[in-house]
Amino acid sequence: MAPRIDQISKLSVQRGLIEGRVGWAVVAALVWGGRALRWALRKDEEVVFVETLQPGETLIITHEEPTKGRPARKLRRRKRKEAREAAKTERRVARRNARKRRKLEKSRPGRRARRAERRAAKWAARAEGAGVSRRTLRKARKAQRKATKRSHRLQKIAARKGL
């Protein structure tokens, strides 16, 4: 579009639509209406091949990527950008997982798990004696089961989080 019409279209939008001047609004409508009309009437279809197919014949339609000029440069640029973004995302996920793994390795078991371990150790020490009652043995086994169950639960949570 000519530079003069570009100036008029910008000015008409500013003064007519933003400032509210009716005359300029009409000019804006005419300029933008003309652009819309040109856009609607443009021909963007190109007939490349016209032939009737006989039964059994096939037609393969392909799209080859450009190898020369601006379209090829744009395509290469887009592919490089997509590769960079994929690598960036991959690094971000790896860092996040490493952080989670370090945090999990540093963290100690929760209060219930520590309590279950202490109780299991206490009852195991009592059960080591010679004249031990059934009750003591039963409590020692139960405490050991609870401690094992707690540690397995923590391992399952860690495995579910993918660490």
N, C-alpha and C positions, 0 to 999 in steps of 0.2 A: 504494500500500500504506500502511496506517496507520503512523504514526510509531512506535508501540509494537512492531509486528512488525519494522520496520526495525532497531530497537534490539536486539531479541531475535536477529535473524538475524546481525547484526554480532557480538554477544556470543557466540553459539553457535559461529560460525566461529573466533573468537579462542580461546575456552576449549576447544572440542571438537577442532578440527583442529590448532591451533597448540600449545596446552598439552597436548593428549592426554587430556582428560577424556572418558570414555565417554558419560556422560549428556548432556553438551552436544553431543557428536558426533551423538547420536541426534536431538536437537532441531534441529541444523543440517540433518541429512538430511531431517527432516520439513518444515522451512520451505522449503528449496531444492527439495524434491520437489514441494511444493504450487505453487511458482512455475513449475516445469517443466511440471507438469500443466496449469496455466492457460494457459501459452504454447502447449502442444500442442493444446489444445482451442479456441483462439481462432478466430474467423471473420474472415478478412481478404479473402475473395473477395466481390465484389459483382457480381451479374448485372445488366447494363445493358440488354441487347438479346437477345431470343429470337425468331427467325423462321426459317422454312425458306427456303432459296434455290432458285429454279428454275434449270434449265439456261440458261446465258448471263448470269445475273445475277452481279454482283460486289459484294463488301463491302470497303470500304476502312477500315482501322483506323489511326487517327492518334493521336499524343500531342502535345497542345499544351502549351507551357510556361506555367506559371502567370503571371498578370499582376497579381495582387493578393495582399496578405497576406504572411505569413511565408515561404511557399515562394518567392514571387517575389523577396523580399529576399535569401533564401539563394542563389537562382540568380544574381542580379546580383552578389552578393558573390563567389561562386565564379568567375564569368566574369572579374571584375576581377582576382582573384588569379591566375588562369591567364594573363591578359594580362601582368600584372606579371612573373610567372615567365618567360614567353616572352621578354619584353624584356630581363630580367636575363641570361638565357642567351645571347641574341643579343649583348649588350654584352660578356659574358665571352669569347665566341668571337672577337669583333672585337678585343678587347684582346690576347688570346693571339696572334692572327695578326699584329697590329701589332708585338708584342714579337719574334716570330720573324723578321718582315721586317727590323726594325731590327738584330737580331743578325746576320742574314745579310748585311745591307749593311755592317756594321762589320767582319765577319770577313774575314780575308784567306785566300787560297787555301792549301791544305795544303802540307806540305813537298815532296811529289812534284810538285805542280803548279808551285810556285815553281822547283824544280830544272829541270823541263822547260822553263819559260819562259827561265831563264838560259841553258840549253844551246842553245835555239833562237836566242837573241840572239847568243850567242858564234859559232855556226856561220854565222849570217846575216852577221855582220861579216866573217868570214873569206871568205865566198863573194862578197863585193862586189868583191874585187880583180880585176885583169885576167887574170893567169895562174893561174887556179884549177883545181885538179885535179877529176876526176870524183868522187873519193872525198869531197872537201870539200863539193861540191854535194849529193851523195847524203846525207851526214851532216846537212847544213843542212836539206834537205827532210824527212828523217826526224825531226829534232828539232822542226821546226815542226808536223808532223803530230801528234806526241805531245803537244805543248803545247796544240794545238787540241782534241785528243781529251779531255785532262784538263779543259779549261774547259767543253767541251760536257757532260761527265759531271756537273760541278758544277751546271750550269744545269738538267740533267734532274732531279737530286736536289731542287733548289729548287722546280722546277715540280711534282714529285710531292708535295711537302709542301704545296703550295697557297700558295706565297708569291710 
